Amino acid sequence: MTFTITTDGAALSLEVLIRPEIRAASEVELPADYPPFAFGLLPGEGDEYIVTDGGMKGQRGFFSRDENRRVIGVDLAGRLFARVL
C-alpha cells in the first residue's frame, strides 16, 4: 500500500491506496480504494492522530520519529508505513 499525507495549508488529509502492481497480481478482486480522508492531531506532542471523516473515520495512528524528531514512519490501524523521500 501507499500512504500519502497532504495539506492545503488549513487541513491535513491521508490517502491510502493499494499499489497497482498488487491489484494486477491478485487472483481475487481487492476492495476499492477510499478517497482521501481528513485527520487531526491529538493533544500532546503531535505524534498521535485520529481520522475525522471518510471510510476510516475513528481510526487512530501515530508518527514514528528518529532521535532528531524527524518523522520516519506513520502507523495506521497497526500497519507501519516507512517514510520515503
N, C-alpha and C positions, 0 to 999 in steps of 0.2 A: 504494500500500500504506500501511497504518498500522502504526506501531511503538510499542508501549506498554511501559514499564518499570514494574513494581510491586514492592513488598516487603511481607513480613509482619512485618518487624522483625528477622528472622533470616536470610532468604534473599532473593535477587533473582530475578525472572522476567521474561521477554520474551514479548510476544505480537505476532506479525506477521500481519496479515490483508490480504487483497485487498479493496479498497474495494467495497461493494455495487454502486455505480453502474458500476464496471468490469466486474464479473461480469455485470450485466444487459445491458451493451452488447456483450459478447463474442459473436462468432459461433461460437466453439468452446468446449467445456467446459473451464473452467480447473481446475487441481488444487485439491483440498480444502485448507483452511487447517489448519495444525498447531495442536494445543492449546498453551497457554503452556509454555515450557520454561525450566529453571533455567540461570543463568550465574554465573560467578565472575570477580572481578577478578584480573588477573595481577599479579605483583610489579612494583613500580616506583611511578610516580606515580598509579596508579589510572586511567589513561586507556585501557588495553587490557584486553580481557576475552575469555573463551572460554565457549562454550555447553557445559554439562556433561551434558545429557541431551536426550532427545526427537529429533525428526526432523532437527534441525540440529546434533546433537552434534559437537563438534570444530571448528565454525566459530569464527573469531576476528573480532574487530572492535575498534573504538576510539571514544572520545568526542572530539569536537572542542570546543575551548574558545575563548572570546574572551580579550581582553587582561586581563580580571579573573578569569580561570579559571572562568567560568560555562560550563556545558555548553550549547552552541548546536546540536549535532547529534550523531548516532550513526551510525557506519558498520557495516554488516553485509554480509558477502560482496560488498564492492565497491559497495554502494549506500549513499548518504548520506541519512539521514533528518533533516530540519531540525526543531529543537525548536519546538513550538507550545505556547504557554501557555494 
